[in-house]
């Protein structure tokens, strides 16, 4: 029997017939893929988790937009990720479309974090993690060699770690400096870092994805935009960056589908292509994709999630079913 499983709303009959293999001693972890504004789907999933008090994970590891969503989950701040995506990431001060043609940063991450750190409705305060048993971690990528780097939430200022994890190259200058090194978007070096949590001891990994089964999400830059950069010589490193991202994505996908013996992987994904995009989504698209994520999360909590909790033997968690 395969120890890799896929979960979406179009597989309801199979979901009720089949339960993922559960290790005798379960060490569960949650991994959240990045995706810019497409992370609104992930926000819906974790909001459903929080509404049902579903928090069995020992580790939470997020990438880029997934790092933001994972942080709100670890803090038990239901609705925060949704608000930030809908209200802050859609602001014209953040996404500056015309800068594509001005050789200027397309994302104003500095403004974004000024807003999110100064407003109580958006602020992610590391002190809120003091009472959780979850280990919150965030992925970033070394800007010079494109190798991945995993940070624990208290390795540095949390806002700076979140900024580094989501600093898409070219969209935001040369990345974010931490301990004398520059870091960029974590999705470049480790798009779906299931291997990272397995190597730390996790043996039941739930990965929240932003693309349907058998469909790769859009790359950081579209192929057309890649060709534009090549013709104009706007940034010669973009070709190497795209090749690296593609290779790393395929590597991570293969690992999820063929995990090591004794490890179970479950992918929670939308059953259709999301209507939202990395940047520039319409409000209607964000609402639809959030609702889809929430409905998917509710179904998971009441099926495979309930079985996972039973395997932990924690009476306080039994009520989620």
C-alpha positions as CSV (number, residue, x, y, z in Angstrom):
1,X,0.0,0.0,0.0
2,X,1.2,3.5,-0.9
3,X,2.1,5.7,2.0
4,X,1.4,8.9,0.0
5,X,-2.1,10.2,-0.2
6,X,-4.0,13.1,-1.9
7,X,-6.9,14.9,-0.3
8,X,-9.4,17.2,-2.1
9,X,-13.1,17.8,-2.4
10,X,-13.5,15.7,-5.6
11,X,-12.3,12.5,-3.8
12,X,-15.0,12.3,-1.2
13,X,-16.0,8.7,-1.8
14,X,-12.4,7.6,-1.7
15,X,-11.7,9.7,1.4
16,X,-14.4,7.9,3.3
17,X,-13.2,4.4,2.1
18,X,-9.5,4.9,2.6
19,X,-7.4,6.0,5.6
20,X,-3.7,6.9,5.3
21,X,-1.3,4.5,6.9
22,X,-0.6,5.7,10.5
23,X,2.7,5.0,12.2
24,X,2.5,3.3,15.6
25,X,4.0,6.4,17.2
26,X,2.8,9.4,15.3
27,X,5.0,12.5,14.9
28,X,2.9,14.8,12.8
29,X,4.1,17.9,10.9
30,X,2.4,20.5,8.7
31,X,4.1,21.9,5.6
32,X,2.7,24.9,3.7
33,X,3.7,25.6,0.2
34,X,4.1,29.2,-0.9
35,X,2.1,30.9,-3.6
36,X,1.7,34.6,-3.0
37,X,-2.0,35.5,-2.9
38,X,-2.9,31.9,-3.8
39,X,-2.0,31.2,-0.2
40,X,-5.6,32.3,0.5
41,X,-6.5,28.7,-0.1
42,X,-4.1,27.6,2.7
43,X,-5.6,30.4,4.9
44,X,-9.0,28.8,4.4
45,X,-7.7,25.4,5.4
46,X,-6.0,26.5,8.6
47,X,-8.9,28.6,9.6
48,X,-11.0,25.5,9.4
49,X,-8.4,23.7,11.5
50,X,-8.6,26.5,14.1
51,X,-12.4,26.6,14.1
52,X,-12.4,22.9,14.9
53,X,-9.5,23.2,17.5
54,X,-7.4,20.8,15.3
55,X,-3.8,21.3,16.3
56,X,-2.0,18.0,16.4
57,X,1.2,19.1,14.7
58,X,4.6,19.1,16.4
59,X,6.2,21.1,13.6
60,X,4.9,23.7,11.2
61,X,7.1,24.7,8.3
62,X,6.0,27.4,5.9
63,X,7.4,28.8,2.7
64,X,6.9,32.3,1.5
65,X,3.1,33.0,1.6
66,X,2.8,29.6,3.3
67,X,5.1,30.9,6.1
68,X,2.8,33.8,6.8
69,X,-0.2,31.4,6.9
70,X,1.6,28.9,9.0
71,X,2.6,31.6,11.5
72,X,-1.0,32.7,12.0
73,X,-1.9,29.0,12.6
74,X,0.8,28.5,15.2
75,X,-0.4,31.6,16.9
76,X,-4.0,30.5,16.8
77,X,-5.0,33.8,15.1
78,X,-8.0,32.7,13.0
79,X,-8.8,35.0,10.1
80,X,-5.5,36.9,10.3
81,X,-3.9,35.4,7.1
82,X,-7.2,36.0,5.2
83,X,-7.3,39.7,6.3
84,X,-3.6,40.3,5.4
85,X,-4.0,38.8,1.9
86,X,-7.3,40.5,1.2
87,X,-6.5,43.9,2.7
88,X,-2.7,44.4,2.6
89,X,-1.4,42.4,-0.3
90,X,-4.0,43.8,-2.7
91,X,-3.0,47.4,-1.9
92,X,-1.4,49.4,-4.7
93,X,1.4,50.4,-2.3
94,X,2.4,46.8,-2.1
95,X,2.2,45.5,-5.7
96,X,3.5,48.2,-8.1
97,X,2.6,46.9,-11.5
98,X,4.1,49.8,-13.4
99,X,7.6,49.1,-11.9
100,X,7.9,46.2,-14.3
101,X,8.8,48.8,-16.9
102,X,10.9,51.1,-14.6
103,X,13.6,48.6,-13.4
104,X,12.3,49.2,-9.9
105,X,11.1,46.7,-7.2
106,X,7.6,45.3,-8.0
107,X,6.8,44.5,-4.4
108,X,7.2,47.0,-1.6
109,X,7.9,44.5,1.2
110,X,9.1,47.3,3.5
111,X,5.7,49.0,3.4
112,X,4.0,45.7,3.8
113,X,5.8,44.9,7.0
114,X,5.4,48.4,8.3
115,X,1.7,48.0,8.0
116,X,1.5,44.4,9.4
117,X,3.7,45.2,12.3
118,X,2.0,48.4,13.3
119,X,-1.6,47.3,13.1
120,X,-3.0,45.0,15.8
121,X,-5.2,43.2,13.3
122,X,-2.2,42.1,11.2
123,X,0.7,42.0,13.7
124,X,2.5,38.7,14.1
125,X,4.0,38.9,17.6
126,X,6.5,36.2,18.5
127,X,5.4,36.3,22.1
128,X,2.1,34.7,21.0
129,X,4.1,31.5,20.2
130,X,5.2,31.1,23.9
131,X,2.2,29.0,24.8
132,X,2.2,26.6,21.8
133,X,3.8,23.2,21.6
134,X,4.3,23.6,17.8
135,X,7.8,24.3,16.5
136,X,7.3,27.1,13.9
137,X,9.9,27.2,11.1
138,X,10.3,29.2,8.0
139,X,12.2,28.5,4.7
140,X,14.3,31.0,2.9
141,X,16.9,30.7,0.1
142,X,20.5,32.0,0.0
143,X,20.5,34.7,-2.6
144,X,24.0,34.0,-3.9
145,X,23.8,30.2,-4.5
146,X,20.1,29.4,-4.3
147,X,20.6,26.9,-1.6
148,X,17.8,26.5,1.0
149,X,18.0,27.7,4.6
150,X,15.5,26.7,7.4
151,X,15.0,29.1,10.3
152,X,13.4,28.5,13.6
153,X,11.0,31.3,14.5
154,X,13.3,32.7,17.3
155,X,16.5,32.6,15.3
156,X,16.0,36.3,14.5
157,X,13.3,38.9,14.4
158,X,10.2,37.1,13.2
159,X,9.1,39.9,10.8
160,X,12.5,39.8,9.2
161,X,12.4,36.0,8.8
162,X,8.9,36.3,7.2
163,X,10.2,39.0,4.9
164,X,13.2,36.9,3.8
165,X,11.0,33.9,3.2
166,X,8.8,35.9,0.8
167,X,11.3,38.2,-0.9
168,X,10.8,37.1,-4.6
169,X,14.0,37.9,-6.5
170,X,13.8,40.9,-8.7
171,X,10.4,41.7,-7.2
172,X,12.2,42.9,-4.1
173,X,15.8,44.2,-4.6
174,X,18.6,41.8,-3.6
175,X,16.8,40.1,-0.8
176,X,16.9,40.4,3.0
177,X,20.1,40.5,5.1
178,X,20.2,38.2,8.1
179,X,23.5,37.5,10.0
180,X,25.5,39.0,7.2
181,X,23.9,36.9,4.4
182,X,21.2,37.8,1.9
183,X,18.1,35.6,1.6
184,X,15.3,35.5,-0.9
185,X,12.0,33.6,-1.3
186,X,12.1,30.1,0.3
187,X,10.2,28.7,-2.6
188,X,13.2,29.0,-4.8
189,X,15.5,26.6,-2.8
190,X,12.8,24.3,-1.3
191,X,9.3,24.8,-2.7
192,X,7.7,22.0,-0.7
193,X,10.1,21.1,2.1
194,X,8.6,17.9,3.4
195,X,12.1,16.3,3.5
196,X,13.1,19.0,6.1
197,X,10.5,17.9,8.7
198,X,11.1,14.2,8.0
199,X,14.8,14.7,8.7
200,X,13.8,16.2,12.0
201,X,11.8,13.2,13.0
202,X,8.3,13.8,11.5
203,X,6.7,10.6,10.2
204,X,3.2,11.8,9.3
205,X,3.4,15.0,7.1
206,X,0.4,17.0,5.9
207,X,1.4,19.4,3.1
208,X,-1.1,22.1,2.0
209,X,-0.6,22.8,-1.7
210,X,-1.9,25.6,-3.9
211,X,-2.4,23.6,-7.2
212,X,-4.5,20.6,-8.0
213,X,-3.1,17.1,-8.3
214,X,-0.9,16.5,-11.3
215,X,-0.7,20.2,-12.1
216,X,2.3,22.3,-11.4
217,X,1.6,25.8,-10.1
218,X,2.7,28.8,-12.2
219,X,6.5,29.4,-11.9
220,X,7.8,32.5,-10.0
221,X,8.1,34.1,-13.4
222,X,6.0,33.1,-16.5
223,X,7.8,31.7,-19.5
224,X,6.9,34.7,-21.5
225,X,8.3,37.0,-18.9
226,X,11.4,34.9,-18.8
227,X,11.9,35.4,-22.5
228,X,11.3,39.2,-22.0
229,X,14.1,39.3,-19.4
230,X,16.4,37.4,-21.7
231,X,15.8,39.7,-24.7
232,X,16.2,42.9,-22.7
233,X,19.1,41.4,-20.6
234,X,17.2,43.0,-17.6
235,X,18.5,40.3,-15.2
236,X,20.7,37.5,-16.5
237,X,20.4,35.5,-13.3
238,X,16.7,35.0,-13.8
239,X,17.2,32.1,-16.3
240,X,19.4,30.3,-13.8
241,X,16.9,31.0,-11.0
242,X,14.0,29.6,-13.0
243,X,15.9,26.5,-13.9
244,X,16.8,26.0,-10.2
245,X,13.2,26.5,-9.0
246,X,11.9,24.0,-11.6
247,X,14.5,21.4,-10.6
248,X,13.9,21.8,-6.9
249,X,10.1,21.7,-7.4
250,X,10.3,18.4,-9.3
251,X,12.7,17.0,-6.6
252,X,10.3,17.9,-3.8
253,X,7.3,16.6,-5.6
254,X,9.1,13.2,-6.1
255,X,10.0,13.0,-2.4
256,X,6.4,13.6,-1.4
257,X,5.1,10.9,-3.7
258,X,7.7,8.4,-2.7
259,X,8.4,9.1,1.0
260,X,10.9,6.9,3.0
261,X,9.6,3.7,4.7
262,X,7.7,4.5,7.8
263,X,6.7,7.9,6.7
264,X,3.2,8.9,5.5
265,X,2.6,12.0,3.4
266,X,-0.8,13.6,2.8
267,X,-1.3,16.4,0.3
268,X,-4.3,18.7,0.9
269,X,-5.0,20.5,-2.4
270,X,-7.7,22.4,-4.3
271,X,-9.6,20.1,-6.7
272,X,-9.6,22.8,-9.3
273,X,-7.1,25.5,-10.5
274,X,-7.3,28.4,-8.1
275,X,-8.7,31.7,-9.5
276,X,-6.3,33.8,-7.6
277,X,-2.8,34.4,-8.8
278,X,0.6,35.2,-7.2
279,X,0.0,38.9,-7.3
280,X,-2.9,41.0,-8.7
281,X,-5.9,38.7,-7.8
282,X,-9.4,40.1,-7.9
283,X,-11.4,40.3,-4.6
284,X,-13.9,37.8,-6.0
285,X,-11.1,35.2,-6.8
286,X,-9.7,35.5,-3.3
287,X,-13.2,35.0,-1.7
288,X,-13.8,31.9,-3.8
289,X,-10.5,30.3,-3.2
290,X,-10.6,31.0,0.6
291,X,-14.1,29.3,0.7
292,X,-12.7,26.3,-1.2
293,X,-9.8,26.0,1.3
294,X,-12.1,26.3,4.3
295,X,-14.5,23.6,3.0
296,X,-11.5,21.3,2.2
297,X,-10.1,21.9,5.7
298,X,-13.4,21.1,7.4
299,X,-13.7,17.8,5.4
300,X,-10.1,16.9,6.4
301,X,-10.7,17.6,10.1
302,X,-13.8,15.4,10.1
303,X,-12.2,12.4,8.2
304,X,-8.5,11.8,8.0
305,X,-7.7,14.5,10.6
306,X,-10.0,12.8,13.1
307,X,-8.2,9.5,12.6
308,X,-4.9,11.2,13.0
309,X,-5.9,12.7,16.3
310,X,-7.2,9.3,17.5
311,X,-3.7,7.9,16.8
312,X,-2.2,10.5,19.1
313,X,-4.1,9.2,22.1
314,X,-4.7,12.8,23.4
315,X,-8.2,13.0,25.0
316,X,-8.2,16.7,24.7
317,X,-8.1,16.4,20.9
318,X,-10.7,13.7,20.5
319,X,-13.6,16.2,20.1
320,X,-12.4,17.3,16.7
321,X,-14.2,14.4,15.1
